[in-house]
Amino acid sequence: TRTWSYGHMDWKYIKNIHKRFGKVKLNSYYNYTMFDYMKYRIFKNIKTIPILNYINYNKEEA
């Protein structure tokens, strides 16, 4: 099984993908920095839930 990429937290990666495939501006996409991640994860004890990891996906059935 392959897992989802963790590039969703890398703003440089997101901008590059958007530059290649995007059609609309990224004004509403929150730029979640490493500092923000540490602040919420460590100091405020807020955890992220990787929702797509809980969905069964079969490439042949898709």
Secondary structure, DSSP 8 states (H G I E B T S, - for coil): -----SGGG-HHHHHHHHHHH--S--TTS----HHHHHIIIIIS------GGGGS---TTT-
